[in-house]
Amino acid sequence: MSNPIIAAQKKLFDATAEGGTVQGIKDARAAGQAAWDAATPEQRDEARKNKNAL
């Protein structure tokens, strides 16, 4: 099962690592928050455990 939180974290990491625009980083953060809000408790636990995986 794909975890939308981890995918959003990766997009944010990529946006900041590539010197992304302020708006691009804000959009990535908003997408991450939306993924967190929509996630199941199991997905949230998985994201917490993998927070240093990027």
N, C-alpha and C positions, 0 to 999 in steps of 0.2 A: 504494500500500500504506500502510495506517495504521500508525503507529509507537506501540506501547503505552507506551513510555518517555516520549515527548513528551506523550501524553495524561495520564499519571500526573503529570508535572511541572506540567502546566496545572492539574490538580486541586489539587495542593499549593499552587501560586501563588494560586489562587482561595480556598482555605481560609485562607491567611494574610492575603491582601489584604482579605478581608471580616471580619477580626477573629474568625476561627473559634475554636471551643473547643479546648482542649488535646487532648482525645481525638480531635477531628476532624482536627487536624493530625498527630497520631500515626498515625491510620488512613491518611491520605494518604501519609505517609512510608513506611509499611509496604507500601502498594500500589505505590508507586514502586520499592521494593527488589525486590518480587516481579516486577514488570515487567522490571526490569533483569536479574534472575536468569534469567528465561524468554526473554529476547530473543536474537536471532541476532547474530552479530558485525556484520553489516551494519546492523541496527537500532541497535546501540550506537554505531557510527561516526556514523550519522545524528544521533543524539541529542547526541553530543559536538559535532558541527558546528553544531547548532541550539540550543545551550545558552543563548544570549542572545536567542532569538527571542521569548520570552514578554514 
